Amino acid sequence: MEKSVKFKNSEKFLTSFNRIEKLLKSLLYKQKEAGFSKAVKILRSSNAIVKQYSDDLLEFAELRNAIVHNKVDMAYVIAEPHDSVVARITKIENELARPKKVVPTFSCSVYTFQENDSLFNMLKVIHGKSLSKFPIYNGTEFKGLITQKGITNWIAMNVENSYSIPVETLLVNVLPLEEGDNYKFISSSTPVYEAVEIFRWHIGKGKRLEALLITKNGNPSEKLLGIITAWDILDIP
């Protein structure tokens, strides 16, 4: 009966590290000869997953050097990684090798309205379903995204008196009170961390992105497969 081999954490770590190094080199268009740390620094400007984990990866490079260069003999290393480190590098390796995509991660039925629907009906949905962002269509043509901010702006401009708000107005009248670039369409194959990076990019530019709308190819004329809001990405580790 064969005995199962129990690998040391250092062996598990180095195996995962070497696989990550190969993955990084495969992502480089040029400078294929770049070492691990240099590859990370090059790729973090263009690859959302590498950017997300760049600090971890650079720390792994230092730990790898400590393990390799401080071996006492073939059977003993001074720097034996903790279980949590092995779990972390394995997670990152899996993320790089098989990135989570926005579909199925954020697949859902998206609540939409036609532009000739009333604001009153939208307010009922907001109250009953606790939703706050709604794609608006004219037939099958996408027209824009209405949010609570746009609704608030419209109400502030259209209060007839302190007791009356014309909520029977059509949503086509509310749309102009939204910022026109408060959404972006992405394809269903977009990696989750690329979606996170899109939100971060807009924040860095001082712009507010309310939602990412997911279709098969990122085309507004296609069926909506899901929606991602800024609140959703807060739950991504």
N, C-alpha and C positions, 0 to 999 in steps of 0.2 A: 504494500500500500504506500503510495507516494505521499510524502509530507508536503504541506503547503509551505511555501517560502515566505517568511515575514521580512519585508523590506524596511530598512531604516528610513527615518524621515529625510535624512540627507540624500538618500538614493531616490526617494520619491520626488523630492524637491528638484534635484538635478535633472531627472528625466523630464519633468514638466518644463523646467527652464529651457532645456535643449529643444523641446518641441516648440515652445514659444519663440525661441530664436529663429527657428526655421520658418515659422509663420511670418515673423517680422520681415525677414529677408525676402520672402515671397511677395510681400506688399510693396517693396521698394522697386521703383522704376529704374532708378540709377543707384550708384553707390552700393551695389550688392555686397561689396566686401566690407561694408561698415560693421563695426562691432555692435554688440547688443545695445549698449547705452546710447551710442550715436544713432542707431536705427530708431530707437524710441524717440529721441529728440527730433529727428527728421519727420517721422510719421505723425507725431502728435499735432502737427499743424494741419494735417489733412484727413486723419482718420479719427473719428469720434470715439471709438472704443479705446484706441491707444491713448488718446488725450484723457479720457475718463480715468484710466488706470496708470498714467505715466509715472506718478510718484511711487506707486507700488512697484512698478517694473524697474525703476531705477534703484530702488532699495533692494529688490531681488538680485540685481546685478552685483551689488556690493556684498550681499550675503553669499552669492555663488562664489565670488572671489575668495571670501573668507573660508569657505568650505574646501575649495580646491587647493588653495595655497597653504593651508594650515593642517593638512593631513599628517598625522603622526605615522600612520602606516596604512596599508590597504583596508584594514578592518576598523579603523578608528579615526574619527574626525573630531576636532575641537568644537567647531560650530555646528551643533546638531539642531536643526530648525524645530520650533515648537509646532504642535499639531495644528494650531490656528494658522500658521504661516503656510503649511502644506495645503490646508483647505483653501486658503486665499489664492495661492498660485494656481491651484487646480481649477478654481472657479474662473479665474481670468483666462487661463488657457482655453477652457470650454467656451468662454464668451468670444474669444478671438477666432477660434476654429469654427464655431457654430453660433454666430451672433443671433440673439433674439430679434425677431422682426415685429413690426408694429401690428401685423396680422400674423398670428391670432392674439397677440398680447392685448391689443386694444379693440378687438372686434366687438361690435355691439350694434344694436338697432338704433339709428340716429333719428331723433324726433325732428321733423322738418315742417315748414309751413309754406303755403303759397302766398305770393305777395298781395293777393286780394283777400286773404284772411284778415280777420279783425284783431286789433291789439287786445281786445277783451278776451278772445279765445286763447291768445298766448299767455296772458296773465293768469288765466285759470290753470293752464298747464304748469306754469312756474310755481303756482301755489300747491298744486296737487302732486307734482312729481319732483319738485326741488331741482328743476333744470334751469339753466341760465343762458345757454348759448344755442341759437337755432339757425340752421342754414335755411335760406329763403329761396324759393324757386318761382319761375313763371312757366308753368307746365313742367318741362324737364330741364329748362335752362336755369342754371344757377345765377342768382342775382346778388347775393351777399350774405353776411352773417349779422344777425341781430342779437345783442347782448343786453344785460340789465343796464349797462352804461348808456347805450343808445336809447333805451326806453326812458331812463331817467332824464336824459337830455331832451327828449321829445316832450315829456310831461312838463318839464320846467318851462318850455317855450309855449305850451298850449293850454295851460290851466286857465279856464274861463273865469272862475272865481274860486274862493277858498273852499267851496263845497262841490265843485263840478269839474270833472276831468273827462274830456271826450274820448272815452276808451273804445268807442265803436269805429274809430278811424281805422283805415286799412294799413297793413304793414308796409305797403309801398311808400307810405308817407313817413314811416319811422326810419327806414333804411338810410336816407340822407344824413341822419343825425349820428350815424356810426362812422368810425374811421374806415376808409375804404380798404386799407391794407391790414386789417386786423385778423386775417386768416391766411392760411397757405395750404395748398393741396399737396399731398405726398402719396407715393405709391405704396402698395401693400407690402412690398419687399424691402422697404426702408428699415434699416436696423434701429432698434429702440434708442440706442445712445446717439444716433445721428439725429433723431427727433428731439432728444434732449438738447443737443447742441444747437439746433435751429432756434429753440426758445432762448438759449443763452446768448446767441448772436444778436437777436433782436433786443434783448435787454441791454447788451453792451453798446448798441447803437441808440439807446434811449427810446426805443419803440416798444409798444405793447402788442404782443401777439396773443390774441384771445384763444385761438384754436388751430390745430392741424386737422385737416379733413382728409380722410383716407379713402382713396379709390384704387382700383386695380393698377392703373398706370399713372396715377396722379393727375388725371384729366378731369376737369370739373363736369364734363358731360357724362361721366360714368357714374354708376350706382355707388352711393356712399356705403363703405364697409365698416366705418368706425370714426371716432372723433377723439382727439387728445387735447386736454386743456392744461394750463399751467399748473393747476392743482394736481393733475394726474402724475406729472413727472416728479412731484415731491416724494412720491412713494417708491420711486426707483432707486435701489441702493447703489 
